[in-house]
Amino acid sequence: MNSGIRTGDVVIDLVERGKMLVVERAATSVEEHRESENYDIADYKAHPLLDVSDDEAVWTCVYLPDKPTTEFSGGYDFPESRLARIPVEEAREEFRRPQELQAVSMLEAMFNQAREDHAWEEVTTIAERCLPSAVVDEARGLADVEATAEGDA
């Protein structure tokens, strides 16, 4: 089984429904975990209902609190079939601050106008001084795509 889970991912615990952070891979397989620990993780609590297999990885995770805190739950081992990876990179727009989205949109419009006014370098210089490089790069890329699309029309 390969769900694409890796260290640093945010996952959902399918049994408890809590959000967790993957800290490390505890074992490459349930079988390896069974040999190194004094219990069988495949038989633990609701795991038999998840159809845990001997060849799936085991991950150490910590629960993420709903509100910021300086305490954490401690690490717990979970078979991979108990975890569902949250594809944060695919939901990036949902988690972005509205100000960042607005900055990209307005800067893209400025780059488009700067292309017409032959002021591309001036706008780039000012934008790079005032805004995060990721915002500038994204807006510049969107403007380039739009210019390329207009050139193809």
N, C-alpha and C positions, 0 to 999 in steps of 0.2 A: 504494500500500500504506500502510495506517495501522494500526499495531499498538498505538497509544496510548503509545509510548515518548516520554519527555520528559526533559529535563535533571533530574538528581537521582535518577532511577530506578536500581534495582538490576536487572541483567539477567544472563542466562547466555549465555556464548559457546557457540553450538551446535557449533562445530568443536573447540575446546580444552576445553570443559566447565567453564571457570572462571567464577567470579562476578566481575562488574565493576560499576563505578559509571559512569553516563552523565554526562559532564562538560559537553558542549555538542554542538549540532548543527554538524557540520563543513560540511555542504552540504545544501541542500534536495533534491538529487537526485544520483544516481550520475553523471549527465551533467555536472552543474555541478562535481562533485568532479574528474571526469576533465579538465575544462577548466582547473582551477586547480592541479592536481598534475601531476607528470611520469610518472604511471603510471595504468593502468586498474584501479580497485579491483574491478570486476566479474570480471576475469580473474586476480586475485591468489589464489594457493594453491588452496584448495578451493572458492572462491567460484563457479566455473562449475557445481559440483554443487548449489548452493543456488538456482539459477535467479534470480540477481540481475537485477533490472530497472533500466532507466535512470531510471525515475521515482521510485524509492524514496529515502528520506533516508539520509544517511551521518552516523554519530554518532561522536564522540570519546569513548573510554572509558578507564578505568584498571582494571587487575585488582585485586581485593580479596584481600588475603592471608588465609589460614586462621587465622593467629595475629596479634595486634596487632603493628604495627611502625611505625617512623617513616619508613620508606622506602616508595616506591610505584613501580609499574612504568613510569611515564611514560604519556603518552597515545597511543592508537592509534585509527585510524579504521576503522569497520566499517560495511558496508552493513546496513540495517535487517533484512534477511532472515537475517542471521547471528545476530541477537540474539533472545532470548526474555525478555520482561519478567516479573519475579517480582512477582506481585500482593500485595505486603506488607500492604496495608490489608485484604485479604480473609483473610489468615492471621494477623491481629493477635492473636487469642487464643493461638495457638501460641507467639508470641514474648514474651508478657507474663510478668512475674515472678509466681510463685505468690502472693507476699505481696500484690501489687496485686489479683489476682483475689479473694483472701480478704477484703481490705479492702472491696472493692466489695460482695461478698456480705453481709458482716456489717453494713455501713452501710445497705444496702438493707433488711435486716431491722429495723434500728433506726428507719429512716424509716417503715416500715410500722407498727411499734409506736407511734411518736411520733404518727402520725395518729390512732390510737385513743385515745391518752392526751392529745391536744391539746397536745403538746409539740414540734410540728414546728419552730418557730423556735429553741427551745433546742438541739435536736439539730443543726440546720443551723449555728448559731453555733459550737458546739463542733467539729463536723466541719470547718468551713472554717478553723479555727485550727490543726487538727492534721494535716490530710491535704491532698494536692495537689488543686487545684480540679477537675482532670479526673476524679479518683476520686469526689469529692463529686457532681459534675454527673451522672456516669453512674449512681451509686446512686440519686440523687434522681429521675432520669428513669425508672429501672426501677420504683421505688416508685410513681411517678405512673401508669405503664402498668398496674401491678397493681391500683391503686385504681380506675382507669377501667374495667378489665375486670370487677372485682367489682361496680361500679355498673351495668354493662350486664347483669349476670346476673340 
